[in-house]
Amino acid sequence: MNIQFSPPDITEAEINEVADTLRSGWITTGPKTKKLEKEITEWLGTPKTVCLNSQTASAETGLRLLGIGEGDEVITCAYTYTASASVVCHVGARLVLIDCQDNSLEMDYDALEAAITENTKVIIPVDLGGVPCDYDRIFEIVERKKNLFHANSDIQAAFGRIIVMTDGAHAFGASVGDKMIGNISDFTTFSFHAVKNFTTAEGGALTWKEREGLDYEAMYQQCQLLSLHGQSKDALTKTQLGAWEYDIVGIWYKCNMTDVTAAIGLAQFKRYPGILARRKEIIGRYDVAFKPLGLDVMKHYTDKYKSSGHLYITRVPGITPEQRNEIIIKMAERGVACNVHYKPLPMHTAYKKMGFGIKDYPNAYAYFANEVTLPLHTKLTNEEVEYVIENYTEVVKEYI
């Protein structure tokens, strides 16, 4: 067999929706992007959603909307992909990385509380693999620390405390109790990249929950300006009779979503409940097979929360990073592509140059050292799922 790690699940429904867009004569940001924003907003129960060309653009736009910049500090976890942290540097703020918990991908909440200073403006929790963080704990911390907070913008003043902006790149469709990720943190960003559960090929979204004192329409319009060169009218508006003229109100950026990519999302959205259900089914099969082996596997579904089931992360106890790499190679030789999520940020050159060192993040390194991520996607057949189970079981038994 040849089992890919995470191919996109594209059907004739997505192809037909894209073809309809191409035939419509309107392919950049327009009615389909606005429709996708509306459908996501209604599903999550949030006031507004802004669809952009990536989660990274969504997170950076969120920070700029909040007025985050030089002199500010933003805290996130060292165990994540670079996009969680690089956006902080993009806006000129100081990046603060904290370790994850022992034997957990959640950030160390005690370390989070200790890292907060009077310059801390935003915390970026990461719902890695689609599993929600402990938001009760996070909001307890920001409330206890609100005496240190000094607002630098009207939106910051409306909160009067550190703002929580979740990196929900993996978590579209996850929930805590009866609340969806996207409507728990103050702000949330999602990824619709090709390898995500829900894809628009490239894309992402920024959304926020209701809060007194916020002008949702003004916030949405500011995001439009930030994403389209500061241009006062988008291309669709300019096509109206006599409406050619526009103003550039700021020297800003270009990261809008197009109707071509939004079309993929509209078709995916109709299928998404089934996509989430299939992922849960595969995870259930994996759990039954791998938990008895003594492997540490990510808990996707509990009485408290429901994951989006984005990644199936395993840890093989007692192995070295070299042995972990051997396992991945052996699986590849059997036709199964595996991966590692993630190499902690302090191990990468760019972050080393910033002064971060992995010795300061022992829990992150320990989690990384024996981690293997298995294929988990809705293109897998039941036969392929069983093939992954049989072969991973055979391979890891050599090491445990």
C-alpha positions in Angstrom: 0.0 0.0 0.0 0.9 3.7 -0.3 -0.8 5.6 2.5 -0.2 9.3 2.4 0.0 11.3 5.6 -2.7 13.9 5.0 -4.0 14.3 1.5 -6.9 16.8 0.9 -10.4 15.3 0.8 -11.8 16.8 -2.4 -14.9 15.4 -4.1 -17.0 16.4 -7.2 -18.9 18.8 -4.9 -15.8 20.9 -4.4 -14.9 20.7 -8.1 -18.4 21.7 -9.2 -18.4 24.7 -6.8 -15.1 25.9 -8.0 -16.2 25.5 -11.7 -19.3 27.5 -10.9 -17.1 30.3 -9.5 -14.8 30.2 -12.6 -17.8 30.4 -14.9 -19.3 33.3 -12.9 -16.8 35.8 -14.0 -15.9 36.7 -10.4 -12.9 34.8 -8.9 -11.4 37.1 -6.3 -12.9 38.2 -3.0 -16.7 38.5 -3.6 -20.0 36.8 -2.8 -18.7 33.3 -2.1 -16.1 34.6 0.4 -18.9 36.6 2.1 -21.2 33.5 2.1 -18.5 31.4 3.7 -17.9 34.0 6.4 -21.6 34.1 7.1 -21.9 30.3 7.4 -18.9 30.0 9.7 -20.2 32.8 11.8 -23.6 31.2 12.2 -22.1 27.8 13.0 -19.7 29.1 15.7 -22.2 31.6 17.1 -19.8 34.6 16.8 -20.6 38.1 15.8 -18.3 38.2 12.8 -15.8 36.1 10.8 -13.1 37.4 8.5 -11.8 34.9 5.9 -8.2 35.5 4.8 -5.5 33.6 2.9 -4.1 31.8 5.9 -4.2 31.3 9.6 -1.0 33.2 9.8 -2.5 36.2 8.1 -5.5 35.9 10.3 -3.4 35.9 13.5 -1.3 38.8 12.3 -4.4 40.7 11.3 -5.9 40.0 14.8 -2.7 41.4 16.5 -2.8 44.5 14.3 -6.5 45.0 15.0 -5.7 44.9 18.7 -2.9 47.5 18.3 -0.1 45.1 19.4 3.4 46.4 18.6 6.7 47.5 19.9 7.0 47.4 23.7 4.2 44.8 24.0 4.7 41.1 25.0 2.8 38.2 23.6 3.0 34.7 25.3 2.7 31.4 23.5 3.9 27.8 23.9 7.3 26.6 22.7 5.6 23.3 21.4 3.9 24.5 18.3 4.4 25.4 14.6 6.2 28.6 13.9 3.0 30.5 12.8 1.9 30.7 16.4 5.0 32.7 17.2 6.2 34.4 14.0 3.2 36.7 13.9 4.3 38.2 17.2 7.6 39.2 15.6 5.9 40.4 12.4 4.1 43.1 14.4 7.2 44.1 16.4 6.2 42.8 19.8 8.4 40.7 22.1 7.8 37.0 21.9 7.7 35.1 25.2 7.8 31.3 24.9 6.8 29.0 27.8 7.2 25.3 28.2 4.4 22.8 27.9 3.3 20.6 30.8 5.1 17.4 31.7 3.7 14.7 29.4 1.2 17.0 27.9 1.0 19.4 24.9 -0.9 22.0 26.8 1.1 25.0 28.0 2.4 25.0 31.5 -0.2 27.3 33.1 1.9 28.0 36.2 4.7 29.1 33.9 2.2 31.1 31.9 1.1 33.0 35.0 4.7 33.6 36.1 5.6 35.0 32.7 3.0 37.7 32.7 4.3 41.3 33.1 2.8 44.8 32.8 3.8 44.6 29.1 1.8 41.4 28.4 -1.0 42.2 26.0 -2.0 38.8 24.5 -1.8 35.1 25.2 -1.9 32.7 22.3 -2.9 29.2 23.5 -2.6 26.5 20.9 -5.2 23.8 20.5 -2.7 21.4 19.1 -4.1 18.4 17.2 -7.6 19.8 17.6 -7.7 19.3 21.4 -8.9 22.4 23.4 -6.7 23.9 26.1 -8.0 24.5 29.6 -9.7 27.9 29.0 -11.2 28.1 32.5 -7.6 28.1 33.8 -6.4 30.6 31.3 -9.2 33.1 32.0 -8.7 32.7 35.7 -5.1 33.7 35.2 -5.8 36.8 33.1 -8.4 37.9 35.6 -5.9 37.5 38.5 -3.3 39.6 36.5 -5.6 42.3 35.2 -4.1 44.8 37.7 -0.9 44.7 35.6 -2.7 45.5 32.3 -2.5 48.8 30.6 -4.5 49.4 27.5 -2.9 50.9 24.4 -6.0 51.0 22.2 -9.8 51.2 22.3 -10.3 47.5 21.8 -7.8 46.7 24.5 -9.6 49.1 26.8 -12.9 47.3 26.1 -11.3 44.1 27.6 -9.4 45.8 30.5 -7.2 42.7 30.7 -4.8 40.5 28.7 -6.6 39.3 25.6 -6.7 35.5 24.8 -6.3 34.8 21.0 -6.3 31.1 20.3 -4.3 29.5 17.6 -7.1 27.2 16.5 -5.4 26.2 13.3 -6.1 22.5 14.1 -9.4 23.0 16.0 -12.1 23.9 13.5 -15.1 22.0 14.8 -13.8 21.3 18.3 -15.8 22.3 21.3 -15.8 22.6 25.1 -19.1 21.7 26.5 -21.7 23.4 24.3 -19.4 26.1 23.1 -17.4 25.9 19.9 -13.8 26.7 19.6 -14.0 30.2 18.0 -16.6 31.3 20.6 -14.6 30.6 23.8 -11.4 32.8 23.5 -11.7 36.5 22.9 -10.3 35.9 19.4 -9.6 32.7 17.5 -7.8 32.0 14.2 -8.3 28.9 12.1 -6.3 27.3 9.2 -7.9 26.0 6.1 -4.6 24.8 4.6 -4.6 21.7 2.3 -3.6 19.3 5.2 -6.4 20.5 7.5 -9.7 18.8 8.2 -11.5 21.6 6.5 -9.7 23.1 3.5 -9.9 25.9 1.0 -6.5 24.8 -0.4 -4.9 27.9 1.3 -6.9 29.9 3.7 -7.9 30.8 7.2 -10.2 32.8 9.3 -10.3 35.2 12.3 -13.3 35.4 14.5 -14.2 36.8 17.9 -16.8 36.3 20.6 -19.3 38.9 21.8 -18.1 41.5 24.3 -19.7 44.7 25.5 -17.9 47.8 24.2 -16.8 46.3 20.8 -18.0 47.7 17.5 -18.1 44.5 15.5 -18.8 46.2 12.2 -15.9 48.6 12.6 -13.6 45.7 13.6 -14.6 43.8 10.5 -14.1 46.8 8.2 -10.6 47.4 9.8 -9.7 43.8 9.0 -10.8 44.3 5.4 -8.6 47.4 5.2 -5.6 45.5 6.7 -6.1 42.7 4.3 -6.4 44.7 1.1 -3.7 47.5 1.0 -5.8 49.8 3.1 -8.1 50.3 0.2 -11.5 51.8 1.2 -13.5 49.8 -1.4 -13.0 46.2 -2.4 -13.0 45.1 -6.0 -16.6 44.0 -6.0 -17.8 47.3 -4.6 -15.8 49.2 -7.2 -17.7 47.5 -10.0 -21.0 49.2 -9.0 -22.1 52.1 -11.3 -19.9 55.1 -10.9 -18.1 53.6 -7.9 -14.6 53.4 -9.3 -13.0 55.9 -6.9 -11.4 54.7 -3.7 -9.0 55.9 -1.0 -6.0 54.3 0.5 -6.4 55.0 4.2 -3.3 53.1 5.4 -0.1 51.5 4.1 -1.2 48.0 4.8 -1.2 44.4 3.5 -2.6 41.9 1.0 -3.9 38.7 2.4 -7.6 38.4 1.3 -9.3 35.1 0.5 -10.5 34.6 -3.1 -13.9 33.3 -4.2 -12.2 30.4 -5.9 -10.8 29.1 -2.6 -14.0 30.1 -0.7 -15.9 27.9 -3.2 -13.9 24.9 -2.0 -14.8 25.8 1.6 -18.5 26.1 0.8 -18.7 22.6 -0.5 -16.5 21.3 2.3 -18.8 23.0 4.9 -21.8 20.9 3.7 -19.7 17.8 4.2 -18.0 18.7 7.4 -20.2 17.0 10.0 -19.5 13.7 8.1 -15.8 14.5 7.9 -15.6 15.0 11.7 -17.6 11.9 12.4 -15.2 9.8 10.2 -12.2 11.1 11.9 -13.7 10.2 15.3 -14.3 6.7 14.0 -10.7 6.2 12.9 -9.4 7.6 16.2 -11.6 5.1 18.0 -10.1 2.2 16.0 -6.6 3.5 16.6 -7.2 3.9 20.4 -8.5 0.3 20.7 -5.4 -1.0 19.0 -2.7 1.2 20.5 -3.6 1.9 24.1 -3.1 -1.8 25.2 0.4 -1.6 23.8 1.3 1.1 26.4 1.6 3.9 23.8 0.7 7.4 25.0 -2.0 8.7 22.7 -3.7 12.0 22.5 -7.1 12.2 24.2 -9.4 13.6 21.6 -12.8 13.1 23.3 -13.7 13.4 27.0 -16.7 14.4 29.1 -15.4 18.0 29.0 -14.4 18.6 25.4 -14.7 17.3 21.9 -11.7 17.5 19.6 -11.7 18.2 15.9 -9.6 15.0 15.5 -7.0 16.7 13.5 -3.8 14.7 14.4 -3.3 11.2 15.8 -0.2 11.8 18.0 1.5 8.8 19.7 4.5 8.5 22.0 6.6 5.4 22.2 7.9 5.2 25.8 11.6 5.0 26.5 12.8 5.5 22.9 15.4 8.0 21.7 14.9 10.5 18.9 17.1 8.3 16.7 14.9 5.3 17.4 11.8 7.4 16.7 13.3 8.3 13.3 14.0 4.6 12.7 10.3 3.8 13.3 9.2 6.5 10.8 11.6 5.1 8.2 10.4 1.5 8.8 6.8 2.6 8.4 7.7 4.4 5.2 9.3 1.2 3.9 5.9 -0.4 4.5 4.1 2.3 2.6 2.8 4.4 5.5 3.8 8.0 5.7 4.2 9.2 9.3 5.3 12.6 10.7 6.3 14.5 13.9 4.3 17.3 15.5 6.3 19.3 16.3 10.0 20.1 16.6 9.8 22.7 19.4 10.5 26.2 18.3 13.7 26.7 20.4 15.3 23.9 18.3 14.9 25.9 15.1 17.7 28.2 13.8 15.5 31.3 13.6 14.5 31.0 17.3 18.0 30.1 18.4 19.1 33.4 16.9 16.5 35.1 19.0 18.1 33.7 22.1 15.8 30.7 22.8 17.4 27.4 23.8 15.8 24.0 24.1 17.5 23.4 27.5 15.0 25.9 28.9 12.0 23.8 27.7 12.7 20.3 29.0 9.0 19.2 28.8 8.7 20.2 25.2 11.9 18.3 24.3 10.8 15.2 26.2 7.5 15.1 24.4 9.1 15.7 21.0 11.8 13.0 21.5 9.6 10.0 21.2 6.6 11.4 19.3 5.2 9.8 16.1 2.1 11.1 14.3 0.1 8.5 12.3 -2.0 9.2 9.1 -5.4 10.4 10.1 -7.7 11.7 7.3 -11.0 10.9 5.5 -9.4 9.4 2.4 -8.4 6.4 4.5 -10.4 3.3 3.8 -11.2 0.8 6.6 -8.7 -1.6 5.0 -6.0 1.1 5.1 -6.7 1.9 8.7 -6.2 -1.8 9.6 -3.0 -1.8 7.6 -1.7 1.2 9.6 -2.7 -0.5 12.8 -1.1 -3.9 11.9 2.2 -2.4 10.7 2.6 0.2 13.5 1.9 -2.5 16.0 4.6 -4.7 14.5 7.2 -1.9 14.3 6.8 -0.4 17.7 6.8 -3.8 19.4 10.5 -3.9 18.6 11.0 -0.9 20.8 8.7 -1.5 23.8 
